[in-house]
Amino acid sequence: MNLAYDDLGPGTGRPVLLVHGHPFDRSMWRPQAEHLAKNGYRVITPDLRGYGESPTEDTKTGLDVFAGDLVALADHLGLDRFVLGGLSMGGQIVMQLATDHPGRVEALLLADTFAGLDTPQAKQARYDTADRITEEGMEQYAEELLPKMISKQTRASRPDVEAHVRRMMRNAPAEGAAAALRGRAERPDYTNSLKRIDVPTLVMVGSEDEFTPVGDAELIHREIATSTLVVIDGAGHLPNLERETEFDEALSTFLTSSGATP
């Protein structure tokens, strides 16, 4: 297994697999992993291939490849069925995995993500950005993204969160991030497949999210009959870090109500 990962909580606990976004790493989920592990869940947080400590030689990584890696990790850990959650690109990988391997998931978390396709301009921007960071590295790209990643309120009140987000983005391997951008530009439209999701699903979004606004979350919520929508007030694209207490409470309530108890 080539993915680096953390495995917290009792081995007998109900497994929860959390998938980070771009351009982050598994430390993105640290507050949730620690909170859920303390409450008896077994929480697995991998670095996706090409991110964090997980290597890659890809120049383009499709979301189906990421999903396949996660299934291989679950197999390696002996997890037949698990709760699966993802944020942003991680949420799109969750949608891909739920489409390709529906029997493996028993509940879903889709946070600050988008089911549809990019506009032609946004698609081209992913290719252009991939070429740019391959050439320049992550430093300037990270500084440009940071104000859009977290809300103004968070930047003013949570320097610890800002520092963590900046560190993850600046330290992301440029080649892996570029490969993911190229693969993500060619992802399928997940909108129609949402109707086939029949497991309990929590859709969460920050009220100030600029990348995937509340309207994107509302669309996912409408399409998944078994879903619940929670909007985290005052948070941007990373409510799990910006408002971790509210996020953790909503996630714990959902897991309990959906029968996914430890």
N, C-alpha and C positions, 0 to 999 in steps of 0.2 A: 504494500500500500504506500503510494508516493505522497499522499496528502499528510501534512502536519495537522495535528488536531489536539484539542483538549477534551478530556472525558471526566466530567465532574459529577459528584453525587454517587449514591449507592448503585452498585452494579445491578441490583434487583429492581431499581426504580423504573418507572415508565419512561421510555426513551424520548427525548426531544432533541431534534437535529436542527441547528440554526445556521443559516447561510448568509454570509456577509455580502455587502454591496461593493460597488466600484468607487474609488480605488482604495479599498480598506483591507482589513485582515480580521482574523478571528477575535482579536481584542475588542472589536466593535461590540460584541455580545457579552462582554465580561459582567456588566451589572445583572443582566438577565440570567446568565449561567450560574452566578453565585447565588442569586435569589432563589431560583428554582431548585438548585442542588440542596440548599438549606432546607427546602420544603419536601425533600424526598424524591425528586425527579433525577433521572440520569440525563445529563445534558452534554451533547457532543457538539463542539464548535470547530469545524475545520477551516484551514486556509485553503481557498480554492486554488486550483493549479495556476501557477504564475503569480500568485499573491503570497505575501507573508513569507513563510518558510517552505512553501510547496513549490517545487521546481517545475519548469516547463521548457520545452524546445519549440513550442508552437509559434507560428506567426499569425495564426487565426484560430481562435477557440470558440466553437459554437456552443450555444447554451445546452444543446443535447449532450455535448461532451462533458460539460460540467455536471449535468444531471446524472450521466452514467458514472462519473467518478463518485458521486455521493451514494449511489446504489451499491457500488463496489465497496465503499467504506462501510456501509450498513451491513453488507454481507460479511465483511472482514470482522466486524464486531458482533456478528450473530444476531442482528436486529431484523426480524421479519417485518414487523409493522412499527411505525413510529409517528410521533407528531413532527411535522415539518414546517419550519418557518423561514421566511426570508424577507429582506428589505431591499428595495430598489432593484438593482440587477439580481440580487438574491431572490427577490420575489418572482422575477421572471423565470429564474431557474426552477423555483418551486412549481410554477405553472407548467413548465416543460416536464418536470419529473412526474407531476400528477397526471399529465396527459400520457406519458410513456409508460408509467408504472403505477396505475391507479390503485392496485391492490396493496401497495406498500404503505400508503399513508392513512392514518386514522383520524387526523385533524390537521388543519392548516392555519398558518399565520401568514397573511399577505400585508406587509407594511410598506407604505410610501412607494408604491410600485404602479406600473402602467401596463395594461394588457394589450393595447393596440400596437400598430406599426408606427415607425417614425415617419415624418414628412420626408420627401426627397431631400430637402435641405438639411434636416437633422441627420439623415442617414449619411449624407456626404460629409457632414461635420465630424461624424465618428471616424470615418476613414482619415480625414485630414488631421484630426487630433492624434490618431494612432501614429501617423507618420511624424507628426511634430514631436511627440514625447519620446519616440524612438531616437530622434535626432538630438533633442534638447535635454531629455530627462524630465523628472517630475516636479522640480522645485517651483518654477513659474506657474505651471498648470495648477498645482495645489493652491497657490496663493490666489489665483483667479477663481477657483471653485469655492474656496472657503466661505466667502460672504453669502453664497447661495445655499450652502449645505446646512447652515444653522441659522436660526432666526436672529434678528437684531437684538431681541430681548435676551437670548442666550449669550450672545457675544458680550453684552453689557454686564451680565450677572454671573456667567459661568466660565471664567478664564481657564479652568481645568478642562472643561469639555472642548473649548476651542483649541487648547494645546494638544489634546489627545487626537482630535480630528486632523489637525495640521500634521502631526507626527505620522499618523497612518498614511496620509496621502503622499507626503514627501518621501516616505520610506518604501512605498509600493514599487516593486520592480517594474521599470518602464516597459520592458519587453512583454511581460505578462499582461500588464494593463493594456498595452497596444493590441495584443492578440485578442483580448476579450472585447475591446471596442470593435474590432473588425468582425468578429463573430456575432456580436450583438446587433450590428447593423443589418445582418442577414437573418435575424430571428423571424419566426413565423408570427402571425397574428393570433394571439391566444383568446381573443374575445369570444369566439364561437364555442371554444372548448370549455369555457367557464360554466356553461349550462350543464355540463356533464359531471361537474364536481358535486358529489352527494355526501361528503363528510362535513362535520362542523368546521366552519371557517371563520376566523377573526380577521376582519379588514381594519387596519389602523392607519392613521395619517396625521401628520402635524398640521394644525390649522394654518400655519404660515409657510407650508411647503411650496417652494417655487418650481421645483423640478416635476413633481407629480402632485398637482393640487388636489384639494378635497374632491373636486368633480371627478377625477380619475378613480378615486376610491369609491365614490358613490356608484359609478358605472359597474365596477367589479361587484359591489354589494348587490346591485339590482340583478346581475346575471347569475349569481350563485344563490340558489334558493335557501341553502342551509347556512347563510352567512350572517354575521353580526358586524355592525360598523361602529367604530370608536374613533372620535376625533380628539386629538390631544391639543388642548388650547395652548397657544403661545410657542409651540415647537415648530421647527422647520422640517428639513428632510430627514433628520435623525432623532425622532422623538424618544427612542430607546435610551439615548445618551442625554439629550437635553432635558427630558422630564422623566427620568428613570422610575421614580416612585409611581407616578400615574400609569406609566407603561406597564410596569411589573404588576400592579394591582389589576389592571384590565386583563392582562395575559393570564394571571392566576385565576381570576374569576371565570374567564372563558374555559380554561382547562378543567376546572371543577365542574362547571355547568355542562360541559360536553362529555363528561364521564371519563376524561383523561386524568384521573387522579393517580398519585404516585403508587 
